[in-house]
Amino acid sequence: MKNIFVIFFCLFSIHVFSQKKTKNIQFAKPTKTDLKVDKTNKKLINQIDSVMAKSYERGLFNGNVLIAKNNKIIYQKSFGFTDETRQTPLNNKSIFNIGSIAKEFNAVAIMILVERRLLDLDDPISKFNLGLPKWSEKVTVRHLINYASGIPRIDPIAPKNDEEAWNILRNNDSLLFEPGTGYKYDNSNVFLQRRIIEKVTGMSFEKFVSKNIIEPLKMTNSVFDPKSGYKNRTSCYDFDNVKCPEMQFISGWLWVDINDLYKWIEAMNSNRLISQESFQTLLNNPYAKDEGGSLGRYFEKEELQRHNGVSYKFESIFLNDFKNNITIILVSNNLNRVWDLGHIIYNLMLGKEYEIPKKSIYQTIRKESLNDVNKAMETYFLLKKNAKNEYSFENPGELNKLGYELLRVGKINESITIFKLAINEFPKDANLFDSLGEAYFTNKQYDLALESYKKAISLGGTNGNAERMIEKIENAKDK
């Protein structure tokens, strides 16, 4: 009995102590500041969701979006499908071809080697014995990472593999310009960066990046050059739900999901892989300040990094605002309004005016234009009369894009019809007159082409293109 009493007493004491301890716990009440922040975030989230949902509904976005503020994800959502069958919905593990954004990985890998003193940015690339012509003696690694090398161009849809790329570079003795005197955003610079990394490290580019970047950052859903059918891989497709051709190109393109891309941006911001000094070296292009470099475009005044990538119908963008600690990422497999949406959300986040994108008049009448341009014109004016506020009638790029699509598929007269509509709608737009001039020139209507190009010049010109075309036409007429 004595033992039972002792046990009972101990249990009772513990119970009482627990109750007292629990009663003494004080839960912090949310402060007015906390409540204000939560309310602000809730409003932002609702606004972002409205923009994205409406954009998807209007056929302007198919992809994934992630927005972070103060190192915390405040909005993340998937809209649409993984491929042209429109059967499998996208999710946050869907992996995308991010185009030029993938060039960041070779640039950062170069800086990792610089920090390890395994190479110097001012090393001539001849030092690495890559079997290149004599021009390699005056081209440096620094030129490569800033696209200021002037090395022979590798076309974006050719070569089909690394061997063909080598043939282009090794069998071309001339430079496009003297290294450091120009800028050419070209994949030949990317190709040689990757080959230098392999030469210095003795391992494949993919293996080096995996070991030194992907694994440390736990980018668990990223893969190099995945083939069709790979788990979580998306395919790009167009407005008519036709699948893009599978790209055959140089190796080393990392496909990522949106969470892994965010991990990457976060790692750059916090200097987890390279120092702040190295990061700034990549952000600031000394040869072409207004063009950007390996990490996209850097706007020093706003402390904003912006990088976008396009590959067939894949399109991605991120805006990385250091000053306000905002990150916006959009990845898409259905080339659409990714660029516009990134900037719309950015304005929204900064409390600036923004407008939800309107339905694309280009997308609405393009199919009809390909079959019967006159019917498409009727549809255009009918929509303008009855649904003006729903469609993007105020954007000259919509008709310009349509005109060029018709021109590309050989429907020259139809393209002229659309460009004439465009200049009637936007009579002060120099670029549209330039486009009409090109259509007339393609149709060998040289006098009308000259008239259009001269009008483009009188409206402010098109960066010298109209002048060059006038000279070309006059030379053609002389013959």
Order of alpha helices (4+ residues) and beta strands (2+ residues): alpha-alpha-beta-beta-beta-alpha-alpha-alpha-alpha-alpha-beta-beta-alpha-alpha-beta-beta-beta-beta-alpha-alpha-alpha-alpha-alpha-alpha-alpha-alpha
